[in-house]
Amino acid sequence: MTQHLDAHNVQKTWQLEKPQKRLKVAVIGCGVGRAHALAYQALPDHFEMVSICDLDLQKAKKLALEVGALGFTADYAGLLEGSDLDVVDICTPPHLHVPMVIEAIQAGKHAICEKPIAACLKDVDTLIALEKISAKRIMPIFQYRFGNGLQKLEYLQKQGLLGTAHVATVETHWRRGAWYYEPEWRGKWATELGGGLLGHAIHAHDMLTKILGKVKTVYAKVATRVNPIEVEDCAAVTLEMHDGSVVSLSMTLGSSAEISRHRFVFSNLTAESNTRPYTSSADPWVFTGDSPEIQKSITVALEDFVEQPDGYTGQFLRFHHALLNNTSLPVTLQDARDSLELVTAMYRSARTGTEVQLPILTTDPDYNSWLPTSQ
Ligand SMILES: NC(=O)c1ccc[n+]([C@@H]2O[C@H](COP(=O)([O-])OP(=O)(O)OC[C@H]3O[C@@H](n4cnc5c(N)ncnc54)[C@H](O)[C@@H]3O)[C@@H](O)[C@H]2O)c1
């Protein structure tokens, strides 16, 4: 059983140190996998890209040449068997994630996996159990967490400056047209596993719960209004958090002006994200204190805030550090489980027209699948 040290003991300057070991990594899937590969390329002291894998060998070759990977292949099983690899980074369509992560762990590799890591809570629990008995680690992707705007809010929270939470609003208003649904797997329950609540707003909702903690109740309305797809592309959701605060979530994939926005209202301050759709967790965020004294405390506290790399680079750097120092991963399977529990509750609420209470129990039928029963 793996022992994990307390991540808070980590020195702030760790990312500047030249690491003792480069991890050998392969990226599987060349869509968003290209962004992963570029992030590894930006960390040459930490990672060596051994291979790029895609069923489309031309795509794999092109990306391997672009990022300077040592090789390329279309054969995932062969890659796991034959290569001297530490980590596989899985960026394939959602329905393939669980079997590919399991194969990687069984082959003795650490696994990084894009969201959503699993198709139901039961499958996440299978991965949690597998990680516990394995010497290898599994890290889901939530790269939006590492934007320095959100990190500043977390920092102020750790300093005890926020007060009590009153309310929050989260908007994920993105745009996806017919072009987006050209790949066979998108827009379908069986392969995408969900719509905008699972595939797009999941980042913004993870950012929300990172600050406000556990969700208590969920009431959701969903609709498919933008594209002719099976899954939802619009949603309005109300949450009651365990701390008593209340939250409104709004998601659409049909917004001509794309934005992502978080607004947190605490008794001591209001925090507002920037509204750039894909970098809303980065600076600038605006923190407005409830009095001149609180504003001063915010300013003084943020003077000590240390910026760290964000996005995929930030997550992979922290992953490398966690692996070499045996500390907690920057995103854990439990984090992914929490976000998928919220998704499960949102889908159940939307289907039944009722408020859903968390946690989702293992005896609940939705524990085994949130897909419609016709699937
Ligand atoms: N974190 C984020 O911000 C973010 C952004 C985009 C996509 N994603 C997630 O990443 C995953 C992939 O999405 P995408 O947009 O890159 O999809 P995509 O269709 O553009 O790319 C997927 C690639 O995987 C390859 N592939 C499929 N099966 C394979 C197999 N068995 N072995 C090797 N290669 C295989 C395909 O050929 C394709 O090139 C999805 O789960 C998606 O939700 C996350």
The ligand as an SDF file (V2000), in Angstrom:
LIG
                    3D

 44 48  0  0  0  0  0  0  0  0999 V2000
   -9.1050   18.9260  -20.2010 N   0  0  0  0  0  0  0  0  0  0  0  0
   -9.5680   19.5830  -21.2620 C   0  0  0  0  0  0  0  0  0  0  0  0
   -9.6150   20.8140  -21.2890 O   0  0  0  0  0  0  0  0  0  0  0  0
   -9.9860   18.7990  -22.4800 C   0  0  0  0  0  0  0  0  0  0  0  0
  -10.1050   19.4370  -23.7140 C   0  0  0  0  0  0  0  0  0  0  0  0
  -10.4730   18.6690  -24.8130 C   0  0  0  0  0  0  0  0  0  0  0  0
  -10.7510   17.3140  -24.6670 C   0  0  0  0  0  0  0  0  0  0  0  0
  -10.6310   16.7430  -23.4430 N   0  0  0  0  0  0  0  0  0  0  0  0
  -10.9000   15.3010  -23.2620 C   0  0  0  0  0  0  0  0  0  0  0  0
   -9.8790   14.5560  -23.9270 O   0  0  0  0  0  0  0  0  0  0  0  0
  -10.4070   13.3630  -24.4840 C   0  0  0  0  0  0  0  0  0  0  0  0
  -10.1280   13.3370  -25.9730 C   0  0  0  0  0  0  0  0  0  0  0  0
  -10.8020   14.4080  -26.6000 O   0  0  0  0  0  0  0  0  0  0  0  0
  -10.2880   15.0380  -27.9790 P   0  0  0  0  0  0  0  0  0  0  0  0
  -11.0640   16.2800  -28.1500 O   0  0  0  0  0  0  0  0  0  0  0  0
   -8.8130   15.1100  -27.9730 O   0  0  0  0  0  0  0  0  0  0  0  0
  -10.7830   13.9220  -29.0070 O   0  0  0  0  0  0  0  0  0  0  0  0
  -10.2630   13.6990  -30.5000 P   0  0  0  0  0  0  0  0  0  0  0  0
  -11.2790   12.8500  -31.1750 O   0  0  0  0  0  0  0  0  0  0  0  0
   -9.8860   15.0120  -31.1080 O   0  0  0  0  0  0  0  0  0  0  0  0
   -8.8940   12.8870  -30.3160 O   0  0  0  0  0  0  0  0  0  0  0  0
   -8.8880   11.5860  -29.7880 C   0  0  0  0  0  0  0  0  0  0  0  0
   -7.7480   10.8260  -30.4570 C   0  0  0  0  0  0  0  0  0  0  0  0
   -7.6490    9.5430  -29.8470 O   0  0  0  0  0  0  0  0  0  0  0  0
   -7.3320    8.6130  -30.8720 C   0  0  0  0  0  0  0  0  0  0  0  0
   -7.7160    7.2740  -30.4090 N   0  0  0  0  0  0  0  0  0  0  0  0
   -8.9480    6.7570  -30.2680 C   0  0  0  0  0  0  0  0  0  0  0  0
   -8.8740    5.4920  -29.8100 N   0  0  0  0  0  0  0  0  0  0  0  0
   -7.5670    5.1990  -29.6440 C   0  0  0  0  0  0  0  0  0  0  0  0
   -6.8500    4.0460  -29.2030 C   0  0  0  0  0  0  0  0  0  0  0  0
   -7.4850    2.9380  -28.8160 N   0  0  0  0  0  0  0  0  0  0  0  0
   -5.4970    4.1000  -29.1800 N   0  0  0  0  0  0  0  0  0  0  0  0
   -4.8410    5.2140  -29.5730 C   0  0  0  0  0  0  0  0  0  0  0  0
   -5.4600    6.3350  -30.0160 N   0  0  0  0  0  0  0  0  0  0  0  0
   -6.8190    6.3280  -30.0450 C   0  0  0  0  0  0  0  0  0  0  0  0
   -8.1300    9.0800  -32.0640 C   0  0  0  0  0  0  0  0  0  0  0  0
   -7.6120    8.5810  -33.2790 O   0  0  0  0  0  0  0  0  0  0  0  0
   -7.9970   10.5940  -31.9580 C   0  0  0  0  0  0  0  0  0  0  0  0
   -6.8950   11.0910  -32.6920 O   0  0  0  0  0  0  0  0  0  0  0  0
  -11.9040   13.3780  -24.1390 C   0  0  0  0  0  0  0  0  0  0  0  0
  -12.1120   12.6230  -22.9860 O   0  0  0  0  0  0  0  0  0  0  0  0
  -12.2080   14.8430  -23.8820 C   0  0  0  0  0  0  0  0  0  0  0  0
  -13.2810   15.0340  -22.9840 O   0  0  0  0  0  0  0  0  0  0  0  0
  -10.2570   17.4560  -22.3560 C   0  0  0  0  0  0  0  0  0  0  0  0
  1  2  1  0
  2  3  2  0
  2  4  1  0
  4  5  1  0
  4 44  2  0
  5  6  2  0
  6  7  1  0
  7  8  2  0
  8  9  1  0
  8 44  1  0
  9 10  1  0
  9 42  1  0
 10 11  1  0
 11 12  1  0
 11 40  1  0
 12 13  1  0
 13 14  1  0
 14 15  2  0
 14 16  1  0
 14 17  1  0
 17 18  1  0
 18 19  2  0
 18 20  1  0
 18 21  1  0
 21 22  1  0
 22 23  1  0
 23 24  1  0
 23 38  1  0
 24 25  1  0
 25 26  1  0
 25 36  1  0
 26 27  1  0
 26 35  1  0
 27 28  2  0
 28 29  1  0
 29 30  1  0
 29 35  2  0
 30 31  1  0
 30 32  2  0
 32 33  1  0
 33 34  2  0
 34 35  1  0
 36 37  1  0
 36 38  1  0
 38 39  1  0
 40 41  1  0
 40 42  1  0
 42 43  1  0
M  CHG  2   8   1  16  -1
M  END
$$$$
